[in-house]
Amino acid sequence: MGFSPINNHQDFDAILEKSAIQPQVIFKHSTRCYISSSALKRMNTCIENPSATYSLLDLIAHREISSAIASQLNIEHQSPQAILISEGKAIKSWSHEKIDAETILLSIEQLKA
């Protein structure tokens, strides 16, 4: 399965569109930050769960897309950050050590209830 990369604004628009059908999770990752690398390892547990689609944004390469995501979803930019999106809206977001696979998966399951 794995993460789908977010390389441009069209990729983000597609994520918002798909969120009407299935929850989407964006992981904003800084390749220069050890905290982000640790959070990415924790996120790898999530991507095996088919209840959502998972996308990865490289913050170093695509800072402008990260800013657009924060603005469009009306959330504060954080790094690292995981964002749960459903029906075009940010449902929850987590940053730094609060990025936890179990918590994210539970939040996805709660959307189904």
Protein Blocks (a to p, Z undefined) as FASTA:
>chain_A
ZZcddfbfklmmmmmmmmmmpccddddddfkbfklmmmmmmmmmmmmpmkbccddddfkl
mmmlmmmmmmmnopacddddddddeehiafbdcehjllcfklmmmmmmmmmZZ
